[in-house]
Amino acid sequence: MTELQDAWIRLDTLGITGALALVAAAGFMRRPDAREPIGDLTPISVRLAIFEGSERRELRVLTPAVIGRAGNCHVQLQDGDVSRRHARLEAEEGVLYLRDLRSANGTFLNGEAFEGAIELRAGDEIDCGATRLEIEEIGA
């Protein structure tokens, strides 16, 4: 081999080593925590009391959380009057909202029908079909 070929091999080796070092360094960089703001959306913890028939259960979810009958919903309800994907709890700029997902029988907040999204507060009652959900705690 000539000196020129040896020099090129050394440069290629250095380039590959440098690229591998960058990849390794990127792997050690801090990944964002899921609770950190993502734009103006920040997940919020919500504690719910769910009343299905004569049964009461409590559930804590992190927004965004889908309410419905489907197996992949965060808040699964067994009520046949509830749509598969009925409503969603979501947060924006620290405020909790309830959004109706165009459910067949509608979603009610404190006995009143609404469309789109509406702000929620602790103590609010959500009716989906014959099931009632009460917002017990927001945050914390």
DRENTORKOL-3810 file (N, C-alpha, C; in nm, 4 decimals):
REM DRENTORKOL-3810
@n.u->0.0835; n.v->-0.1178; n.w->0.0000; ca.u->0.0000; ca.v->0.0000; ca.w->0.0000; c.u->0.0879; c.v->0.1239; c.w->0.0000
@n.u->0.0343; n.v->0.2244; n.w->-0.0594; ca.u->0.1092; ca.v->0.3495; ca.w->-0.0627; c.u->0.0759; c.v->0.4312; c.w->0.0599
@n.u->0.1541; n.v->0.5345; n.w->0.0828; ca.u->0.1295; ca.v->0.6231; ca.w->0.1967; c.u->-0.0057; c.v->0.6925; c.w->0.1837
@n.u->-0.0429; n.v->0.7270; n.w->0.0616; ca.u->-0.1714; ca.v->0.7929; ca.w->0.0369; c.u->-0.2881; c.v->0.7015; c.w->0.0738
@n.u->-0.2801; n.v->0.5726; n.w->0.0377; ca.u->-0.3855; ca.v->0.4768; ca.w->0.0731; c.u->-0.3922; c.v->0.4586; c.w->0.2242
@n.u->-0.2774; n.v->0.4509; n.w->0.2918; ca.u->-0.2747; ca.v->0.4400; ca.w->0.4387; c.u->-0.3413; c.v->0.5612; c.w->0.5039
@n.u->-0.3162; n.v->0.6786; n.w->0.4508; ca.u->-0.3750; ca.v->0.8004; ca.w->0.5063; c.u->-0.5272; c.v->0.7983; c.w->0.4920
@n.u->-0.5772; n.v->0.7543; n.w->0.3742; ca.u->-0.7216; ca.v->0.7459; ca.w->0.3524; c.u->-0.7868; c.v->0.6454; c.w->0.4473
@n.u->-0.7236; n.v->0.5352; n.w->0.4695; ca.u->-0.7778; ca.v->0.4333; ca.w->0.5604; c.u->-0.7862; c.v->0.4887; c.w->0.7020
@n.u->-0.6811; n.v->0.5612; n.w->0.7437; ca.u->-0.6830; ca.v->0.6203; ca.w->0.8782; c.u->-0.7946; c.v->0.7241; c.w->0.8893
@n.u->-0.8134; n.v->0.8066; n.w->0.7866; ca.u->-0.9204; ca.v->0.9067; ca.w->0.7877; c.u->-1.0579; c.v->0.8405; c.w->0.7913
@n.u->-1.0796; n.v->0.7347; n.w->0.7130; ca.u->-1.2070; ca.v->0.6621; ca.w->0.7143; c.u->-1.2334; c.v->0.6033; c.w->0.8516
@n.u->-1.1321; n.v->0.5463; n.w->0.9128; ca.u->-1.1456; ca.v->0.4867; ca.w->1.0457; c.u->-1.1816; c.v->0.5936; c.w->1.1479
@n.u->-1.1161; n.v->0.7095; n.w->1.1395; ca.u->-1.1479; ca.v->0.8190; ca.w->1.2309; c.u->-1.2918; c.v->0.8675; c.w->1.2100
@n.u->-1.3354; n.v->0.8755; n.w->1.0849; ca.u->-1.4723; ca.v->0.9195; ca.w->1.0559; c.u->-1.5759; c.v->0.8242; c.w->1.1126
@n.u->-1.5527; n.v->0.6954; n.w->1.0969; ca.u->-1.6454; ca.v->0.5946; ca.w->1.1499; c.u->-1.6464; c.v->0.5998; c.w->1.3016
@n.u->-1.5294; n.v->0.6120; n.w->1.3630; ca.u->-1.5200; ca.v->0.6199; ca.w->1.5089; c.u->-1.5932; c.v->0.7436; c.w->1.5604
@n.u->-1.5776; n.v->0.8547; n.w->1.4919; ca.u->-1.6462; ca.v->0.9777; ca.w->1.5314; c.u->-1.7974; c.v->0.9639; c.w->1.5212
@n.u->-1.8442; n.v->0.9027; n.w->1.4142; ca.u->-1.9889; ca.v->0.8827; ca.w->1.3967; c.u->-2.0450; c.v->0.7925; c.w->1.5066
@n.u->-1.9722; n.v->0.6866; n.w->1.5394; ca.u->-2.0169; ca.v->0.5969; ca.w->1.6467; c.u->-2.0194; c.v->0.6691; c.w->1.7810
@n.u->-1.9227; n.v->0.7558; n.w->1.8051; ca.u->-1.9187; ca.v->0.8323; ca.w->1.9298; c.u->-2.0406; c.v->0.9250; c.w->1.9393
@n.u->-2.0800; n.v->0.9879; n.w->1.8288; ca.u->-2.1984; ca.v->1.0740; ca.w->1.8290; c.u->-2.3254; c.v->0.9955; c.w->1.8581
@n.u->-2.3381; n.v->0.8786; n.w->1.7990; ca.u->-2.4556; ca.v->0.7934; ca.w->1.8232; c.u->-2.4607; c.v->0.7524; c.w->1.9699
@n.u->-2.3459; n.v->0.7144; n.w->2.0259; ca.u->-2.3408; ca.v->0.6738; ca.w->2.1670; c.u->-2.3763; c.v->0.7909; c.w->2.2580
@n.u->-2.3255; n.v->0.9089; n.w->2.2280; ca.u->-2.3548; ca.v->1.0266; ca.w->2.3096; c.u->-2.5033; c.v->1.0609; c.w->2.3036
@n.u->-2.5644; n.v->1.0487; n.w->2.1880; ca.u->-2.7068; ca.v->1.0770; ca.w->2.1737; c.u->-2.7893; c.v->0.9810; c.w->2.2588
@n.u->-2.7438; n.v->0.8580; n.w->2.2724; ca.u->-2.8156; ca.v->0.7601; ca.w->2.3537; c.u->-2.8157; c.v->0.7940; c.w->2.5010
@n.u->-2.7155; n.v->0.8715; n.w->2.5472; ca.u->-2.7069; ca.v->0.9078; ca.w->2.6880; c.u->-2.7762; c.v->1.0398; c.w->2.7188
@n.u->-2.8237; n.v->1.1085; n.w->2.6166; ca.u->-2.8914; ca.v->1.2356; ca.w->2.6393; c.u->-3.0220; c.v->1.2112; c.w->2.7136
@n.u->-3.0618; n.v->1.3068; n.w->2.7979; ca.u->-3.1840; ca.v->1.2959; ca.w->2.8769; c.u->-3.3055; c.v->1.2963; c.w->2.7852
@n.u->-3.3913; n.v->1.1993; n.w->2.8042; ca.u->-3.5166; ca.v->1.1942; ca.w->2.7287; c.u->-3.6203; c.v->1.2773; c.w->2.8014
@n.u->-3.7113; n.v->1.3435; n.w->2.7290; ca.u->-3.8117; ca.v->1.4254; ca.w->2.7971; c.u->-3.9050; c.v->1.3391; c.w->2.8814
@n.u->-3.9397; n.v->1.3893; n.w->2.9981; ca.u->-4.0338; ca.v->1.3221; ca.w->3.0874; c.u->-4.1744; c.v->1.3410; c.w->3.0317
@n.u->-4.2576; n.v->1.2373; n.w->3.0390; ca.u->-4.3937; ca.v->1.2443; ca.w->2.9837; c.u->-4.4772; c.v->1.3506; c.w->3.0541
@n.u->-4.4367; n.v->1.3917; n.w->3.1738; ca.u->-4.5139; ca.v->1.4920; ca.w->3.2462; c.u->-4.4715; c.v->1.6341; c.w->3.2131
@n.u->-4.3673; n.v->1.6498; n.w->3.1321; ca.u->-4.3254; ca.v->1.7829; ca.w->3.0925; c.u->-4.4184; c.v->1.8349; c.w->2.9833
@n.u->-4.4306; n.v->1.9660; n.w->2.9721; ca.u->-4.5189; ca.v->2.0219; ca.w->2.8694; c.u->-4.4787; c.v->1.9781; c.w->2.7292
@n.u->-4.5783; n.v->1.9507; n.w->2.6475; ca.u->-4.5582; ca.v->1.9191; ca.w->2.5064; c.u->-4.6337; c.v->2.0288; c.w->2.4325
@n.u->-4.5638; n.v->2.1317; n.w->2.3932; ca.u->-4.6319; ca.v->2.2487; ca.w->2.3405; c.u->-4.7106; c.v->2.3100; c.w->2.4543
@n.u->-4.8400; n.v->2.3353; n.w->2.4349; ca.u->-4.9215; ca.v->2.3887; ca.w->2.5435; c.u->-5.0059; c.v->2.2790; c.w->2.6091
@n.u->-4.9783; n.v->2.1522; n.w->2.5734; ca.u->-5.0500; ca.v->2.0403; ca.w->2.6338; c.u->-4.9649; c.v->1.9798; c.w->2.7441
@n.u->-5.0207; n.v->1.9646; n.w->2.8623; ca.u->-4.9506; ca.v->1.9037; ca.w->2.9737; c.u->-5.0430; c.v->1.8000; c.w->3.0351
@n.u->-5.0006; n.v->1.6737; n.w->3.0433; ca.u->-5.0862; ca.v->1.5730; ca.w->3.1070; c.u->-5.1177; c.v->1.6091; c.w->3.2515
@n.u->-5.2400; n.v->1.5813; n.w->3.2921; ca.u->-5.2859; ca.v->1.6064; ca.w->3.4291; c.u->-5.3437; c.v->1.4762; c.w->3.4839
@n.u->-5.3169; n.v->1.4491; n.w->3.6103; ca.u->-5.3747; ca.v->1.3334; ca.w->3.6778; c.u->-5.5164; c.v->1.3684; c.w->3.7232
@n.u->-5.6099; n.v->1.2743; n.w->3.7017; ca.u->-5.7498; ca.v->1.2952; ca.w->3.7396; c.u->-5.7969; c.v->1.1725; c.w->3.8165
@n.u->-5.8575; n.v->1.1963; n.w->3.9342; ca.u->-5.9162; ca.v->1.0856; ca.w->4.0112; c.u->-6.0673; c.v->1.0919; c.w->3.9934
@n.u->-6.1235; n.v->0.9780; n.w->3.9481; ca.u->-6.2654; ca.v->0.9675; ca.w->3.9173; c.u->-6.3334; c.v->0.8679; c.w->4.0101
@n.u->-6.4594; n.v->0.8933; n.w->4.0425; ca.u->-6.5471; ca.v->0.7933; ca.w->4.1027; c.u->-6.6437; c.v->0.7546; c.w->3.9909
@n.u->-6.6552; n.v->0.6248; n.w->3.9659; ca.u->-6.7397; ca.v->0.5752; ca.w->3.8570; c.u->-6.8549; c.v->0.4970; c.w->3.9179
@n.u->-6.9771; n.v->0.5356; n.w->3.8831; ca.u->-7.0976; ca.v->0.4715; ca.w->3.9345; c.u->-7.1667; c.v->0.4006; c.w->3.8193
@n.u->-7.1541; n.v->0.2672; n.w->3.8155; ca.u->-7.2205; ca.v->0.1844; ca.w->3.7139; c.u->-7.3211; c.v->0.0974; c.w->3.7868
@n.u->-7.4494; n.v->0.1257; n.w->3.7645; ca.u->-7.5524; ca.v->0.0529; ca.w->3.8383; c.u->-7.5370; c.v->0.0822; c.w->3.9867
@n.u->-7.5315; n.v->-0.0220; n.w->4.0683; ca.u->-7.5150; ca.v->-0.0028; ca.w->4.2133; c.u->-7.3682; c.v->-0.0097; c.w->4.2548
@n.u->-7.2793; n.v->-0.0268; n.w->4.1595; ca.u->-7.1360; ca.v->-0.0398; ca.w->4.1897; c.u->-7.0656; c.v->0.0950; c.w->4.1808
@n.u->-6.9714; n.v->0.1150; n.w->4.2740; ca.u->-6.8872; ca.v->0.2353; ca.w->4.2724; c.u->-6.7421; c.v->0.1895; c.w->4.2696
@n.u->-6.6640; n.v->0.2528; n.w->4.1832; ca.u->-6.5204; ca.v->0.2251; ca.w->4.1807; c.u->-6.4464; c.v->0.3552; c.w->4.1580
@n.u->-6.3217; n.v->0.3570; n.w->4.2001; ca.u->-6.2378; ca.v->0.4745; ca.w->4.1790; c.u->-6.1295; c.v->0.4413; c.w->4.0790
@n.u->-6.0902; n.v->0.5419; n.w->4.0045; ca.u->-5.9879; ca.v->0.5230; ca.w->3.9025; c.u->-5.9090; c.v->0.6524; c.w->3.8910
@n.u->-5.7776; n.v->0.6394; n.w->3.8779; ca.u->-5.6917; ca.v->0.7551; ca.w->3.8518; c.u->-5.6360; c.v->0.7389; c.w->3.7114
@n.u->-5.6511; n.v->0.8423; n.w->3.6281; ca.u->-5.6017; ca.v->0.8394; ca.w->3.4909; c.u->-5.5173; c.v->0.9632; c.w->3.4656
@n.u->-5.4357; n.v->0.9544; n.w->3.3637; ca.u->-5.3533; ca.v->1.0658; ca.w->3.3194; c.u->-5.4066; c.v->1.1104; c.w->3.1835
@n.u->-5.4289; n.v->1.2390; n.w->3.1672; ca.u->-5.4817; ca.v->1.2889; ca.w->3.0406; c.u->-5.3744; c.v->1.2852; c.w->2.9332
@n.u->-5.4151; n.v->1.2699; n.w->2.8075; ca.u->-5.5511; ca.v->1.2500; ca.w->2.7597; c.u->-5.5987; c.v->1.1082; c.w->2.7887
@n.u->-5.7254; n.v->1.0941; n.w->2.8236; ca.u->-5.7832; ca.v->0.9643; ca.w->2.8575; c.u->-5.9187; c.v->0.9504; c.w->2.7889
@n.u->-5.9352; n.v->0.8415; n.w->2.7156; ca.u->-6.0605; ca.v->0.8164; ca.w->2.6434; c.u->-6.1551; c.v->0.7366; c.w->2.7335
@n.u->-6.2821; n.v->0.7769; n.w->2.7321; ca.u->-6.3892; ca.v->0.7102; ca.w->2.8068; c.u->-6.4760; c.v->0.6369; c.w->2.7056
@n.u->-6.5040; n.v->0.5078; n.w->2.7309; ca.u->-6.5901; ca.v->0.4335; ca.w->2.6401; c.u->-6.5941; c.v->0.2856; c.w->2.6698
@n.u->-6.6613; n.v->0.2096; n.w->2.5821; ca.u->-6.6743; ca.v->0.0644; ca.w->2.5984; c.u->-6.5590; c.v->-0.0139; c.w->2.5377
@n.u->-6.4852; n.v->0.0448; n.w->2.4448; ca.u->-6.3792; ca.v->-0.0275; ca.w->2.3733; c.u->-6.2706; c.v->-0.0743; c.w->2.4700
@n.u->-6.2110; n.v->-0.1872; n.w->2.4369; ca.u->-6.1079; ca.v->-0.2456; ca.w->2.5221; c.u->-5.9843; c.v->-0.1604; c.w->2.5391
@n.u->-5.9595; n.v->-0.0681; n.w->2.4475; ca.u->-5.8396; ca.v->0.0148; ca.w->2.4586; c.u->-5.8662; c.v->0.1516; c.w->2.5225
@n.u->-5.9859; n.v->0.1725; n.w->2.5765; ca.u->-6.0167; ca.v->0.2991; ca.w->2.6442; c.u->-5.9500; c.v->0.3027; c.w->2.7808
@n.u->-5.9071; n.v->0.4206; n.w->2.8211; ca.u->-5.8440; ca.v->0.4383; ca.w->2.9523; c.u->-5.9466; c.v->0.4229; c.w->3.0646
@n.u->-6.0689; n.v->0.4693; n.w->3.0395; ca.u->-6.1801; ca.v->0.4541; ca.w->3.1334; c.u->-6.2816; c.v->0.3655; c.w->3.0636
@n.u->-6.2785; n.v->0.2360; n.w->3.0968; ca.u->-6.3667; ca.v->0.1380; ca.w->3.0311; c.u->-6.4967; c.v->0.1264; c.w->3.1074
@n.u->-6.6069; n.v->0.1412; n.w->3.0355; ca.u->-6.7396; ca.v->0.1304; ca.w->3.0945; c.u->-6.8130; c.v->0.0123; c.w->3.0320
@n.u->-6.8967; n.v->-0.0523; n.w->3.1105; ca.u->-6.9707; ca.v->-0.1704; ca.w->3.0640; c.u->-7.1125; c.v->-0.1370; c.w->3.0221
@n.u->-7.1465; n.v->-0.0108; n.w->3.0198; ca.u->-7.2810; ca.v->0.0378; ca.w->2.9897; c.u->-7.3083; c.v->0.0271; c.w->2.8389
@n.u->-7.4153; n.v->-0.0437; n.w->2.8013; ca.u->-7.4504; ca.v->-0.0602; ca.w->2.6604; c.u->-7.4932; c.v->0.0692; c.w->2.5921
@n.u->-7.5281; n.v->0.1730; n.w->2.6692; ca.u->-7.5663; ca.v->0.3024; ca.w->2.6120; c.u->-7.4456; c.v->0.3929; c.w->2.5864
@n.u->-7.3276; n.v->0.3452; n.w->2.6235; ca.u->-7.2039; ca.v->0.4213; ca.w->2.6036; c.u->-7.1420; c.v->0.3790; c.w->2.4714
@n.u->-7.0963; n.v->0.4763; n.w->2.3933; ca.u->-7.0301; ca.v->0.4467; ca.w->2.2662; c.u->-6.8932; c.v->0.3831; c.w->2.2916
@n.u->-6.8419; n.v->0.3158; n.w->2.1882; ca.u->-6.7098; ca.v->0.2523; ca.w->2.2017; c.u->-6.6039; c.v->0.3562; c.w->2.2405
@n.u->-6.6062; n.v->0.4707; n.w->2.1784; ca.u->-6.5211; ca.v->0.5852; ca.w->2.2136; c.u->-6.6171; c.v->0.7018; c.w->2.2360
@n.u->-6.6535; n.v->0.7236; n.w->2.3608; ca.u->-6.7634; ca.v->0.8138; ca.w->2.3947; c.u->-6.7157; c.v->0.9585; c.w->2.4165
@n.u->-6.6151; n.v->0.9755; n.w->2.5022; ca.u->-6.5678; ca.v->1.1092; ca.w->2.5381; c.u->-6.4190; c.v->1.1010; c.w->2.5728
@n.u->-6.3566; n.v->1.2175; n.w->2.5880; ca.u->-6.2136; ca.v->1.2189; ca.w->2.6219; c.u->-6.1863; c.v->1.3289; c.w->2.7236
@n.u->-6.1076; n.v->1.2949; n.w->2.8248; ca.u->-6.0558; ca.v->1.3934; ca.w->2.9190; c.u->-5.9241; c.v->1.4434; c.w->2.8609
@n.u->-5.9077; n.v->1.5750; n.w->2.8533; ca.u->-5.7849; ca.v->1.6303; ca.w->2.7993; c.u->-5.7496; c.v->1.7572; c.w->2.8764
@n.u->-5.6241; n.v->1.7937; n.w->2.8717; ca.u->-5.5782; ca.v->1.9120; ca.w->2.9440; c.u->-5.5016; c.v->2.0036; c.w->2.8501
@n.u->-5.5210; n.v->2.1317; n.w->2.8716; ca.u->-5.4470; ca.v->2.2315; ca.w->2.7954; c.u->-5.4168; c.v->2.3481; c.w->2.8881
@n.u->-5.2893; n.v->2.3840; n.w->2.8961; ca.u->-5.2429; ca.v->2.4936; ca.w->2.9805; c.u->-5.2932; c.v->2.4776; c.w->3.1233
@n.u->-5.2893; n.v->2.3546; n.w->3.1755; ca.u->-5.3261; ca.v->2.3282; ca.w->3.3138; c.u->-5.4741; c.v->2.3219; c.w->3.3418
@n.u->-5.5573; n.v->2.3297; n.w->3.2395; ca.u->-5.7031; ca.v->2.3251; ca.w->3.2572; c.u->-5.7541; c.v->2.1927; c.w->3.2024
@n.u->-5.8416; n.v->2.1265; n.w->3.2793; ca.u->-5.8992; ca.v->1.9982; ca.w->3.2390; c.u->-6.0270; c.v->2.0218; c.w->3.1593
@n.u->-6.0395; n.v->1.9495; n.w->3.0469; ca.u->-6.1573; ca.v->1.9601; ca.w->2.9606; c.u->-6.2167; c.v->1.8222; c.w->2.9364
@n.u->-6.3467; n.v->1.8202; n.w->2.9090; ca.u->-6.4171; ca.v->1.7009; ca.w->2.8653; c.u->-6.4623; c.v->1.7273; c.w->2.7229
@n.u->-6.4304; n.v->1.6349; n.w->2.6326; ca.u->-6.4694; ca.v->1.6492; ca.w->2.4919; c.u->-6.5573; c.v->1.5302; c.w->2.4535
@n.u->-6.6763; n.v->1.5590; n.w->2.4051; ca.u->-6.7635; ca.v->1.4537; ca.w->2.3528; c.u->-6.7076; c.v->1.4104; c.w->2.2171
@n.u->-6.6954; n.v->1.2809; n.w->2.1967; ca.u->-6.6397; ca.v->1.2277; ca.w->2.0716; c.u->-6.7523; c.v->1.1883; c.w->1.9754
@n.u->-6.8520; n.v->1.2739; n.w->1.9642; ca.u->-6.9696; ca.v->1.2504; ca.w->1.8788; c.u->-7.0375; c.v->1.1185; c.w->1.9144
@n.u->-7.0557; n.v->1.0986; n.w->2.0445; ca.u->-7.1191; ca.v->0.9761; ca.w->2.0938; c.u->-7.2650; c.v->0.9699; c.w->2.0496
@n.u->-7.3158; n.v->0.8480; n.w->2.0378; ca.u->-7.4532; ca.v->0.8277; ca.w->1.9897; c.u->-7.5570; c.v->0.8889; c.w->2.0836
@n.u->-7.5369; n.v->0.8743; n.w->2.2151; ca.u->-7.6364; ca.v->0.9220; ca.w->2.3111; c.u->-7.5957; c.v->1.0510; c.w->2.3813
@n.u->-7.4842; n.v->1.1094; n.w->2.3423; ca.u->-7.4408; ca.v->1.2356; ca.w->2.4009; c.u->-7.3716; c.v->1.2185; c.w->2.5346
@n.u->-7.3052; n.v->1.3252; n.w->2.5767; ca.u->-7.2369; ca.v->1.3317; ca.w->2.7054; c.u->-7.2938; c.v->1.4517; c.w->2.7788
@n.u->-7.3155; n.v->1.4379; n.w->2.9089; ca.u->-7.3776; ca.v->1.5430; ca.w->2.9884; c.u->-7.2854; c.v->1.5819; c.w->3.1020
@n.u->-7.2737; n.v->1.7116; n.w->3.1255; ca.u->-7.1958; ca.v->1.7625; ca.w->3.2384; c.u->-7.2925; c.v->1.8288; c.w->3.3344
@n.u->-7.2982; n.v->1.7768; n.w->3.4568; ca.u->-7.3892; ca.v->1.8278; ca.w->3.5601; c.u->-7.5331; c.v->1.8379; c.w->3.5077
@n.u->-7.5733; n.v->1.7347; n.w->3.4303; ca.u->-7.7096; ca.v->1.7259; ca.w->3.3811; c.u->-7.7379; c.v->1.8031; c.w->3.2533
@n.u->-7.6410; n.v->1.8759; n.w->3.2012; ca.u->-7.6606; ca.v->1.9572; ca.w->3.0812; c.u->-7.5850; c.v->1.8981; c.w->2.9631
@n.u->-7.6508; n.v->1.8864; n.w->2.8492; ca.u->-7.5855; ca.v->1.8400; ca.w->2.7270; c.u->-7.4909; c.v->1.9490; c.w->2.6773
@n.u->-7.3864; n.v->1.9088; n.w->2.6075; ca.u->-7.2930; ca.v->2.0047; ca.w->2.5485; c.u->-7.2336; c.v->1.9434; c.w->2.4230
@n.u->-7.1747; n.v->2.0269; n.w->2.3420; ca.u->-7.1048; ca.v->1.9805; ca.w->2.2221; c.u->-6.9607; c.v->2.0289; c.w->2.2291
@n.u->-6.8713; n.v->1.9571; n.w->2.1654; ca.u->-6.7307; ca.v->1.9982; ca.w->2.1637; c.u->-6.6643; c.v->1.9699; c.w->2.2958
@n.u->-6.5933; n.v->2.0694; n.w->2.3499; ca.u->-6.5202; ca.v->2.0530; ca.w->2.4759; c.u->-6.5716; c.v->2.1532; c.w->2.5785
@n.u->-6.5656; n.v->2.1116; n.w->2.7068; ca.u->-6.6113; ca.v->2.1974; ca.w->2.8149; c.u->-6.5161; c.v->2.1802; c.w->2.9332
@n.u->-6.4911; n.v->2.2882; n.w->3.0058; ca.u->-6.3995; ca.v->2.2855; ca.w->3.1197; c.u->-6.4591; c.v->2.2059; c.w->3.2354
@n.u->-6.3720; n.v->2.1311; n.w->3.3053; ca.u->-6.4141; ca.v->2.0514; ca.w->3.4209; c.u->-6.3497; c.v->2.1039; c.w->3.5486
@n.u->-6.4206; n.v->2.0834; n.w->3.6593; ca.u->-6.3688; ca.v->2.1171; ca.w->3.7923; c.u->-6.3989; c.v->2.0015; c.w->3.8860
@n.u->-6.3259; n.v->1.9954; n.w->3.9958; ca.u->-6.3518; ca.v->1.8922; ca.w->4.0964; c.u->-6.4974; c.v->1.9038; c.w->4.1414
@n.u->-6.5642; n.v->1.7898; n.w->4.1544; ca.u->-6.7047; ca.v->1.7861; ca.w->4.1944; c.u->-6.8003; c.v->1.7763; c.w->4.0770
@n.u->-6.7524; n.v->1.8035; n.w->3.9547; ca.u->-6.8392; ca.v->1.7929; ca.w->3.8371; c.u->-6.8803; c.v->1.6478; c.w->3.8148
@n.u->-7.0019; n.v->1.6299; n.w->3.7621; ca.u->-7.0543; ca.v->1.4973; ca.w->3.7320; c.u->-7.0752; c.v->1.4830; c.w->3.5818
@n.u->-7.0234; n.v->1.3733; n.w->3.5282; ca.u->-7.0334; ca.v->1.3436; ca.w->3.3859; c.u->-7.1267; c.v->1.2247; c.w->3.3702
@n.u->-7.2243; n.v->1.2360; n.w->3.2816; ca.u->-7.3141; ca.v->1.1246; ca.w->3.2524; c.u->-7.2869; c.v->1.0749; c.w->3.1109
@n.u->-7.2543; n.v->0.9471; n.w->3.1013; ca.u->-7.2361; ca.v->0.8772; ca.w->2.9743; c.u->-7.3316; c.v->0.7599; c.w->2.9793
@n.u->-7.4399; n.v->0.7646; n.w->2.8998; ca.u->-7.5411; ca.v->0.6601; ca.w->2.9101; c.u->-7.5994; c.v->0.6624; c.w->3.0499
@n.u->-7.6108; n.v->0.5452; n.w->3.1120; ca.u->-7.6626; ca.v->0.5360; ca.w->3.2484; c.u->-7.5512; c.v->0.5420; c.w->3.3526
@n.u->-7.4291; n.v->0.5623; n.w->3.3101; ca.u->-7.3131; ca.v->0.5646; ca.w->3.4005; c.u->-7.2782; c.v->0.7080; c.w->3.4362
@n.u->-7.2485; n.v->0.7288; n.w->3.5647; ca.u->-7.2089; ca.v->0.8615; ca.w->3.6124; c.u->-7.0634; c.v->0.8556; c.w->3.6577
@n.u->-6.9875; n.v->0.9557; n.w->3.6183; ca.u->-6.8488; ca.v->0.9699; ca.w->3.6614; c.u->-6.8398; c.v->1.1015; c.w->3.7361
@n.u->-6.7764; n.v->1.1001; n.w->3.8519; ca.u->-6.7583; ca.v->1.2228; ca.w->3.9297; c.u->-6.6102; c.v->1.2559; c.w->3.9353
@n.u->-6.5779; n.v->1.3815; n.w->3.9062; ca.u->-6.4399; ca.v->1.4291; ca.w->3.9150; c.u->-6.4101; c.v->1.4535; c.w->4.0610
@n.u->-6.3273; n.v->1.3685; n.w->4.1233; ca.u->-6.2964; ca.v->1.3827; ca.w->4.2637; c.u->-6.1752; c.v->1.4719; c.w->4.2884
@n.u->-6.0771; n.v->1.4618; n.w->4.1980; ca.u->-5.9537; ca.v->1.5381; ca.w->4.2201; c.u->-5.8843; c.v->1.5617; c.w->4.0857
@n.u->-5.8341; n.v->1.6817; n.w->4.0689; ca.u->-5.7596; ca.v->1.7174; ca.w->3.9479; c.u->-5.6189; c.v->1.7559; c.w->3.9910
@n.u->-5.5200; n.v->1.6989; n.w->3.9220; ca.u->-5.3806; ca.v->1.7244; ca.w->3.9593; c.u->-5.3390; c.v->1.6314; c.w->4.0700
@n.u->-5.2529; n.v->1.6754; n.w->4.1539; ca.u->-5.2049; ca.v->1.5991; ca.w->4.2709; c.u->-5.1725; c.v->1.4558; c.w->4.2485
END
